[in-house]
Protein backbone atom coordinates (compact mmCIF):
# COMPACT_ATOMS: atom_id res chain seq x y z
CA UNK A 1 0.00 0.00 0.00
CA UNK A 2 2.88 2.33 0.77
CA UNK A 3 4.39 1.69 -2.66
CA UNK A 4 1.08 2.47 -4.37
CA UNK A 5 0.77 5.66 -2.36
CA UNK A 6 4.28 6.77 -3.25
CA UNK A 7 3.72 6.05 -6.94
CA UNK A 8 0.44 7.94 -6.89
CA UNK A 9 2.05 10.99 -5.29
CA UNK A 10 4.93 10.83 -7.82
CA UNK A 11 2.51 10.68 -10.78
CA UNK A 12 0.47 13.56 -9.35
CA UNK A 13 3.61 15.69 -8.95
CA UNK A 14 4.62 14.90 -12.55
CA UNK A 15 1.16 15.89 -13.80
CA UNK A 16 1.23 19.20 -11.93
CA UNK A 17 4.71 19.99 -13.26
CA UNK A 18 3.65 19.24 -16.83
CA UNK A 19 0.67 21.59 -16.52
CA UNK A 20 2.87 24.35 -15.14
CA UNK A 21 5.34 24.22 -18.04
CA UNK A 22 2.80 23.60 -20.83
CA UNK A 23 2.76 26.43 -23.42
CA UNK A 24 -0.29 28.69 -23.49
CA UNK A 25 -2.45 28.92 -26.60
CA UNK A 26 -0.91 32.30 -27.45
CA UNK A 27 2.70 31.09 -27.43
CA UNK A 28 4.55 30.09 -30.57
CA UNK A 29 6.02 26.56 -30.18
CA UNK A 30 9.45 27.85 -31.14
CA UNK A 31 9.26 30.82 -28.80
CA UNK A 32 8.74 33.33 -31.62
CA UNK A 33 6.30 36.21 -31.39
CA UNK A 34 2.92 36.13 -33.10
CA UNK A 35 2.87 37.17 -36.77
CA UNK A 36 1.84 40.80 -37.20
CA UNK A 37 -1.80 41.34 -38.09
CA UNK A 38 -3.03 44.84 -38.91
CA UNK A 39 -6.17 46.09 -37.22
CA UNK A 40 -8.67 46.78 -40.00
CA UNK A 41 -11.69 49.00 -39.48
CA UNK A 42 -15.03 49.61 -41.16
CA UNK A 43 -17.33 52.41 -40.00
CA UNK A 44 -21.00 52.56 -40.92
CA UNK A 45 -23.91 54.83 -40.03
CA UNK A 46 -27.21 53.62 -38.63
CA UNK A 47 -29.91 54.18 -41.26
CA UNK A 48 -32.55 56.72 -40.34
CA UNK A 49 -35.94 55.14 -39.78
CA UNK A 50 -38.11 58.26 -40.07
CA UNK A 51 -39.27 57.63 -43.62
CA UNK A 52 -40.93 61.02 -43.96
CA UNK A 53 -37.46 62.60 -43.91
CA UNK A 54 -36.46 60.60 -47.03
CA UNK A 55 -33.17 61.08 -48.89
CA UNK A 56 -32.60 64.64 -47.65
CA UNK A 57 -31.45 63.36 -44.28
CA UNK A 58 -29.05 60.63 -45.29
CA UNK A 59 -25.49 61.14 -44.13
CA UNK A 60 -22.28 59.60 -45.41
CA UNK A 61 -18.56 59.75 -44.70
CA UNK A 62 -16.33 62.03 -46.72
CA UNK A 63 -12.58 61.99 -47.36
CA UNK A 64 -10.67 63.34 -44.39
CA UNK A 65 -13.27 62.45 -41.76
CA UNK A 66 -11.56 61.28 -38.57
CA UNK A 67 -12.75 59.14 -35.65
CA UNK A 68 -11.29 58.72 -32.16
CA UNK A 69 -10.87 55.08 -31.06
CA UNK A 70 -10.16 53.43 -27.69
CA UNK A 71 -9.65 49.68 -27.22
CA UNK A 72 -9.23 47.21 -24.37
CA UNK A 73 -8.72 43.47 -24.01
CA UNK A 74 -12.06 41.67 -24.29
CA UNK A 75 -13.97 41.95 -21.02
CA UNK A 76 -11.56 44.47 -19.49
CA UNK A 77 -13.01 47.72 -18.22
CA UNK A 78 -12.32 50.82 -20.25
CA UNK A 79 -9.99 53.02 -18.20
CA UNK A 80 -9.40 56.75 -18.09
CA UNK A 81 -5.94 56.13 -19.60
CA UNK A 82 -3.51 53.34 -20.48
CA UNK A 83 -5.89 51.41 -22.77
CA UNK A 84 -4.61 49.25 -25.65
CA UNK A 85 -5.67 52.03 -28.02
CA UNK A 86 -5.88 55.51 -26.48
CA UNK A 87 -7.70 58.07 -28.63
CA UNK A 88 -6.16 56.63 -31.78
CA UNK A 89 -6.99 58.69 -34.88
CA UNK A 90 -8.86 56.72 -37.54
CA UNK A 91 -9.00 58.54 -40.88
CA UNK A 92 -11.21 57.92 -43.94
CA UNK A 93 -9.49 58.23 -47.34
CA UNK A 94 -12.65 57.98 -49.41
CA UNK A 95 -12.80 54.18 -49.50
CA UNK A 96 -11.23 52.76 -46.31
CA UNK A 97 -10.15 53.61 -42.76
CA UNK A 98 -6.59 53.64 -41.41
CA UNK A 99 -5.02 54.47 -38.06
CA UNK A 100 -2.88 57.56 -38.56
CA UNK A 101 0.73 57.40 -37.31
CA UNK A 102 -0.19 54.93 -34.57
CA UNK A 103 2.34 52.29 -33.40
CA UNK A 104 -0.53 50.22 -31.96
CA UNK A 105 -1.98 49.55 -35.40
CA UNK A 106 -1.21 45.83 -35.01
CA UNK A 107 -3.18 43.37 -32.90
CA UNK A 108 -1.04 43.22 -29.73
CA UNK A 109 -1.79 39.56 -28.91
CA UNK A 110 -4.20 36.76 -29.80
CA UNK A 111 -7.04 37.80 -27.48
CA UNK A 112 -10.22 39.50 -28.74
CA UNK A 113 -10.64 43.21 -28.05
CA UNK A 114 -13.41 45.69 -27.28
CA UNK A 115 -13.55 48.98 -29.22
CA UNK A 116 -15.11 52.34 -28.35
CA UNK A 117 -15.30 55.26 -30.77
CA UNK A 118 -16.62 58.77 -31.29
CA UNK A 119 -16.81 61.33 -34.11
CA UNK A 120 -15.49 63.92 -34.79
CA UNK A 121 -11.92 63.25 -33.64
CA UNK A 122 -10.48 65.59 -31.01
CA UNK A 123 -6.79 65.32 -30.13
CA UNK A 124 -7.52 66.89 -26.74
CA UNK A 125 -9.66 63.95 -25.61
CA UNK A 126 -7.70 61.97 -23.03
CA UNK A 127 -10.34 60.33 -20.84
CA UNK A 128 -12.97 58.19 -22.63
CA UNK A 129 -15.05 58.10 -19.45
CA UNK A 130 -15.46 61.88 -19.39
CA UNK A 131 -15.57 63.49 -22.84
CA UNK A 132 -16.83 67.05 -23.19
CA UNK A 133 -18.28 67.86 -26.61
CA UNK A 134 -19.05 71.46 -27.53
CA UNK A 135 -21.50 72.24 -30.32
CA UNK A 136 -20.37 74.87 -32.82
CA UNK A 137 -22.03 78.25 -32.21
CA UNK A 138 -21.69 79.15 -35.89
CA UNK A 139 -22.73 76.36 -38.23
CA UNK A 140 -22.79 78.60 -41.25
CA UNK A 141 -20.95 76.17 -43.56
CA UNK A 142 -20.85 72.44 -44.23
CA UNK A 143 -17.67 71.82 -42.22
CA UNK A 144 -18.83 73.53 -39.02
CA UNK A 145 -22.19 71.80 -39.35
CA UNK A 146 -20.51 68.38 -39.74
CA UNK A 147 -18.16 68.88 -36.78
CA UNK A 148 -21.20 69.48 -34.57
CA UNK A 149 -22.64 66.08 -35.51
CA UNK A 150 -21.54 64.00 -32.52
CA UNK A 151 -21.68 60.27 -33.28
CA UNK A 152 -20.86 57.30 -31.04
CA UNK A 153 -20.14 53.59 -31.51
CA UNK A 154 -18.76 50.54 -29.74
CA UNK A 155 -18.29 46.88 -30.56
CA UNK A 156 -17.37 44.15 -28.11
CA UNK A 157 -15.33 40.94 -28.47
CA UNK A 158 -13.74 41.35 -31.91
CA UNK A 159 -11.54 38.34 -32.69
CA UNK A 160 -7.92 38.87 -33.67
CA UNK A 161 -7.67 39.55 -37.40
CA UNK A 162 -11.38 40.22 -37.88
CA UNK A 163 -12.51 43.56 -39.28
CA UNK A 164 -13.56 45.94 -36.51
CA UNK A 165 -17.05 47.03 -37.58
CA UNK A 166 -18.15 50.26 -35.90
CA UNK A 167 -21.81 51.20 -36.30
CA UNK A 168 -22.26 54.88 -35.47
CA UNK A 169 -25.43 56.65 -34.49
CA UNK A 170 -26.17 60.37 -34.14
CA UNK A 171 -26.10 61.32 -30.45
CA UNK A 172 -27.68 64.77 -30.87
CA UNK A 173 -31.00 66.01 -32.21
CA UNK A 174 -31.15 67.64 -35.63
CA UNK A 175 -33.18 70.84 -36.00
CA UNK A 176 -34.49 71.53 -39.50
CA UNK A 177 -36.29 74.74 -40.50
CA UNK A 178 -37.84 75.40 -43.92
CA UNK A 179 -39.75 78.38 -45.27
CA UNK A 180 -40.62 80.07 -48.55
CA UNK A 181 -37.70 82.15 -49.86
CA UNK A 182 -37.92 85.87 -49.35
CA UNK A 183 -38.40 88.24 -52.27
CA UNK A 184 -35.45 88.71 -54.56
CA UNK A 185 -33.16 91.47 -53.33
CA UNK A 186 -34.10 91.04 -49.67
CA UNK A 187 -31.34 91.20 -47.08
CA UNK A 188 -29.42 88.01 -46.38
CA UNK A 189 -31.32 85.80 -43.96
CA UNK A 190 -29.74 84.65 -40.70
CA UNK A 191 -31.53 81.89 -38.79
CA UNK A 192 -30.60 81.23 -35.17
CA UNK A 193 -31.53 78.92 -32.34
CA UNK A 194 -31.62 80.77 -29.04
CA UNK A 195 -30.95 79.53 -25.52
CA UNK A 196 -30.10 75.94 -26.42
CA UNK A 197 -27.77 73.52 -24.64
CA UNK A 198 -24.48 73.67 -26.52
CA UNK A 199 -22.29 71.27 -24.50
CA UNK A 200 -22.66 67.57 -23.62
CA UNK A 201 -20.79 64.89 -21.68
CA UNK A 202 -20.08 61.37 -22.94
CA UNK A 203 -18.92 58.22 -21.12
CA UNK A 204 -17.98 55.64 -23.77
CA UNK A 205 -18.17 52.86 -21.16
CA UNK A 206 -21.57 53.88 -19.82
CA UNK A 207 -24.36 51.33 -19.58
CA UNK A 208 -26.14 53.32 -22.28
CA UNK A 209 -24.06 54.99 -24.96
CA UNK A 210 -25.44 58.51 -25.08
CA UNK A 211 -24.73 62.21 -24.65
CA UNK A 212 -25.73 63.85 -21.38
CA UNK A 213 -26.59 67.58 -21.74
CA UNK A 214 -24.77 70.13 -19.64
CA UNK A 215 -27.68 72.43 -18.83
CA UNK A 216 -25.34 75.00 -17.31
CA UNK A 217 -23.91 75.67 -20.77
CA UNK A 218 -26.39 77.40 -23.06
CA UNK A 219 -26.19 79.81 -25.96
CA UNK A 220 -27.25 80.63 -29.52
CA UNK A 221 -26.45 78.68 -32.70
CA UNK A 222 -26.35 80.06 -36.23
CA UNK A 223 -28.00 77.49 -38.50
CA UNK A 224 -26.53 76.10 -41.72
CA UNK A 225 -28.22 76.95 -45.03
CA UNK A 226 -28.66 73.50 -46.53
CA UNK A 227 -28.21 73.38 -50.34
CA UNK A 228 -31.35 71.42 -51.11
CA UNK A 229 -34.02 71.59 -53.81
CA UNK A 230 -34.51 74.00 -56.65
CA UNK A 231 -34.98 77.17 -54.64
CA UNK A 232 -38.64 76.50 -53.87
CA UNK A 233 -37.84 76.51 -50.14
CA UNK A 234 -35.05 77.77 -47.94
CA UNK A 235 -33.83 75.10 -45.52
CA UNK A 236 -31.63 75.61 -42.45
CA UNK A 237 -30.16 72.96 -40.16
CA UNK A 238 -28.28 72.71 -36.87
C-alpha positions in Angstrom: 0.0 0.0 0.0 2.9 2.3 0.8 4.4 1.7 -2.7 1.1 2.5 -4.4 0.8 5.7 -2.4 4.3 6.8 -3.2 3.7 6.0 -6.9 0.4 7.9 -6.9 2.1 11.0 -5.3 4.9 10.8 -7.8 2.5 10.7 -10.8 0.5 13.6 -9.4 3.6 15.7 -9.0 4.6 14.9 -12.5 1.2 15.9 -13.8 1.2 19.2 -11.9 4.7 20.0 -13.3 3.7 19.2 -16.8 0.7 21.6 -16.5 2.9 24.4 -15.1 5.3 24.2 -18.0 2.8 23.6 -20.8 2.8 26.4 -23.4 -0.3 28.7 -23.5 -2.5 28.9 -26.6 -0.9 32.3 -27.4 2.7 31.1 -27.4 4.5 30.1 -30.6 6.0 26.6 -30.2 9.5 27.8 -31.1 9.3 30.8 -28.8 8.7 33.3 -31.6 6.3 36.2 -31.4 2.9 36.1 -33.1 2.9 37.2 -36.8 1.8 40.8 -37.2 -1.8 41.3 -38.1 -3.0 44.8 -38.9 -6.2 46.1 -37.2 -8.7 46.8 -40.0 -11.7 49.0 -39.5 -15.0 49.6 -41.2 -17.3 52.4 -40.0 -21.0 52.6 -40.9 -23.9 54.8 -40.0 -27.2 53.6 -38.6 -29.9 54.2 -41.3 -32.5 56.7 -40.3 -35.9 55.1 -39.8 -38.1 58.3 -40.1 -39.3 57.6 -43.6 -40.9 61.0 -44.0 -37.5 62.6 -43.9 -36.5 60.6 -47.0 -33.2 61.1 -48.9 -32.6 64.6 -47.7 -31.5 63.4 -44.3 -29.1 60.6 -45.3 -25.5 61.1 -44.1 -22.3 59.6 -45.4 -18.6 59.8 -44.7 -16.3 62.0 -46.7 -12.6 62.0 -47.4 -10.7 63.3 -44.4 -13.3 62.5 -41.8 -11.6 61.3 -38.6 -12.8 59.1 -35.7 -11.3 58.7 -32.2 -10.9 55.1 -31.1 -10.2 53.4 -27.7 -9.7 49.7 -27.2 -9.2 47.2 -24.4 -8.7 43.5 -24.0 -12.1 41.7 -24.3 -14.0 41.9 -21.0 -11.6 44.5 -19.5 -13.0 47.7 -18.2 -12.3 50.8 -20.3 -10.0 53.0 -18.2 -9.4 56.8 -18.1 -5.9 56.1 -19.6 -3.5 53.3 -20.5 -5.9 51.4 -22.8 -4.6 49.3 -25.6 -5.7 52.0 -28.0 -5.9 55.5 -26.5 -7.7 58.1 -28.6 -6.2 56.6 -31.8 -7.0 58.7 -34.9 -8.9 56.7 -37.5 -9.0 58.5 -40.9 -11.2 57.9 -43.9 -9.5 58.2 -47.3 -12.6 58.0 -49.4 -12.8 54.2 -49.5 -11.2 52.8 -46.3 -10.2 53.6 -42.8 -6.6 53.6 -41.4 -5.0 54.5 -38.1 -2.9 57.6 -38.6 0.7 57.4 -37.3 -0.2 54.9 -34.6 2.3 52.3 -33.4 -0.5 50.2 -32.0 -2.0 49.6 -35.4 -1.2 45.8 -35.0 -3.2 43.4 -32.9 -1.0 43.2 -29.7 -1.8 39.6 -28.9 -4.2 36.8 -29.8 -7.0 37.8 -27.5 -10.2 39.5 -28.7 -10.6 43.2 -28.1 -13.4 45.7 -27.3 -13.5 49.0 -29.2 -15.1 52.3 -28.3 -15.3 55.3 -30.8 -16.6 58.8 -31.3 -16.8 61.3 -34.1 -15.5 63.9 -34.8 -11.9 63.3 -33.6 -10.5 65.6 -31.0 -6.8 65.3 -30.1 -7.5 66.9 -26.7 -9.7 64.0 -25.6 -7.7 62.0 -23.0 -10.3 60.3 -20.8 -13.0 58.2 -22.6 -15.1 58.1 -19.4 -15.5 61.9 -19.4 -15.6 63.5 -22.8 -16.8 67.0 -23.2 -18.3 67.9 -26.6 -19.1 71.5 -27.5 -21.5 72.2 -30.3 -20.4 74.9 -32.8 -22.0 78.2 -32.2 -21.7 79.2 -35.9 -22.7 76.4 -38.2 -22.8 78.6 -41.3 -21.0 76.2 -43.6 -20.9 72.4 -44.2 -17.7 71.8 -42.2 -18.8 73.5 -39.0 -22.2 71.8 -39.4 -20.5 68.4 -39.7 -18.2 68.9 -36.8 -21.2 69.5 -34.6 -22.6 66.1 -35.5 -21.5 64.0 -32.5 -21.7 60.3 -33.3 -20.9 57.3 -31.0 -20.1 53.6 -31.5 -18.8 50.5 -29.7 -18.3 46.9 -30.6 -17.4 44.1 -28.1 -15.3 40.9 -28.5 -13.7 41.3 -31.9 -11.5 38.3 -32.7 -7.9 38.9 -33.7 -7.7 39.5 -37.4 -11.4 40.2 -37.9 -12.5 43.6 -39.3 -13.6 45.9 -36.5 -17.1 47.0 -37.6 -18.1 50.3 -35.9 -21.8 51.2 -36.3 -22.3 54.9 -35.5 -25.4 56.6 -34.5 -26.2 60.4 -34.1 -26.1 61.3 -30.5 -27.7 64.8 -30.9 -31.0 66.0 -32.2 -31.1 67.6 -35.6 -33.2 70.8 -36.0 -34.5 71.5 -39.5 -36.3 74.7 -40.5 -37.8 75.4 -43.9 -39.7 78.4 -45.3 -40.6 80.1 -48.6 -37.7 82.2 -49.9 -37.9 85.9 -49.4 -38.4 88.2 -52.3 -35.4 88.7 -54.6 -33.2 91.5 -53.3 -34.1 91.0 -49.7 -31.3 91.2 -47.1 -29.4 88.0 -46.4 -31.3 85.8 -44.0 -29.7 84.7 -40.7 -31.5 81.9 -38.8 -30.6 81.2 -35.2 -31.5 78.9 -32.3 -31.6 80.8 -29.0 -30.9 79.5 -25.5 -30.1 75.9 -26.4 -27.8 73.5 -24.6 -24.5 73.7 -26.5 -22.3 71.3 -24.5 -22.7 67.6 -23.6 -20.8 64.9 -21.7 -20.1 61.4 -22.9 -18.9 58.2 -21.1 -18.0 55.6 -23.8 -18.2 52.9 -21.2 -21.6 53.9 -19.8 -24.4 51.3 -19.6 -26.1 53.3 -22.3 -24.1 55.0 -25.0 -25.4 58.5 -25.1 -24.7 62.2 -24.6 -25.7 63.9 -21.4 -26.6 67.6 -21.7 -24.8 70.1 -19.6 -27.7 72.4 -18.8 -25.3 75.0 -17.3 -23.9 75.7 -20.8 -26.4 77.4 -23.1 -26.2 79.8 -26.0 -27.3 80.6 -29.5 -26.5 78.7 -32.7 -26.4 80.1 -36.2 -28.0 77.5 -38.5 -26.5 76.1 -41.7 -28.2 76.9 -45.0 -28.7 73.5 -46.5 -28.2 73.4 -50.3 -31.3 71.4 -51.1 -34.0 71.6 -53.8 -34.5 74.0 -56.7 -35.0 77.2 -54.6 -38.6 76.5 -53.9 -37.8 76.5 -50.1 -35.1 77.8 -47.9 -33.8 75.1 -45.5 -31.6 75.6 -42.5 -30.2 73.0 -40.2 -28.3 72.7 -36.9 
